[in-house]
């Protein structure tokens, strides 16, 4: 029996319901028809022109992306702008794009932050900043513990190795053992005070601005691993979830590195 796009989206929304997303977000089906039969699925962090081309080559008519390609209102399609180019190509080639963004950030099980914690070998997960929700407990960030105390240098080495990041910006080593860690994939500066309040020795996230680093205030170590680097394994999470639960079509994880940032 052929699966339709709605079968996959409804499955994903059981894990991360759309009403769990932040009010500024745009998760959900962005292009395409939920009644289309699926020829194949491609998972990615960002939907770029290269990812659209990859989907065409692999025969996929559904792209599952973490970041929404449309984030703000569009009043016209301008072929000079990359978002508009992607939308035009998706529509021309009958490719559906589905985004699962802050709703996936805000769940603990099978979420973005659990994926990071798993790669770091951490244990005893819980939500960092809890939001009470009628259906479940959701929230931003994750608290976890290390299996054994880590030094700052131990953790930096672990991050570079397991998150495949070449550059880490961080505040000074406080010389204390690290047992409790706060994690937030993507932009997490809004969680600095909560991480301190919850007794975390370190907050691992990205997109800290210059003045954000002062908020550490000798109470916590802030480690900025990069936005792409913190979320890059979300595409593997999505691929594993879909491929294990839908054997009737081919699932693929993108081979395209969509990180727009280069390092020197």
Number of C-alpha atoms within 10 A of each C-alpha: 4 11 17 16 23 16 15 19 18 14 15 19 16 9 16 24 20 21 12 22 21 14 8 9 18 22 26 21 20 15 20 17 15 16 11 17 15 23 18 20 27 28 30 28 28 23 27 19 18 15 22 23 16 17 23 18 9 16 16 24 23 30 28 28 23 26 20 24 22 18 12 10 6 10 6 7 12 12 12 8 9 13 19 17 15 21 24 17 14 24 13 9 14 17 24 23 26 26 29 26 25 27 27 25 28 27 25 23 14 16 23 31 29 28 20 25 22 12 14 16 13 19 15 11 18 17 21 24 17 14 14 10 11 7 8 10 13 21 22 23 30 29 26 21 19 17 12 10 14 16 16 21 11 11 17 18 13 16 23 15 13 13 20 13 16 13 15 15 15 19 17 15 14 14 9 13 12 21 18 22 24 30 28 28 27 24 15 20 20 12 19 23 14 15 24 19 11 14 16 23 20 26 28 26 27 25 16 21 10 8 8 14 19 11 17 19 12 11 16 24 26 27 24 25 26 24 19 20 22 26 23 24 18 26 22 17 18 25 20 15 16 22 16 9 10 14 10 13 15 16 24 23 19 22 12 14 14 17 13 6 8 5 5 4
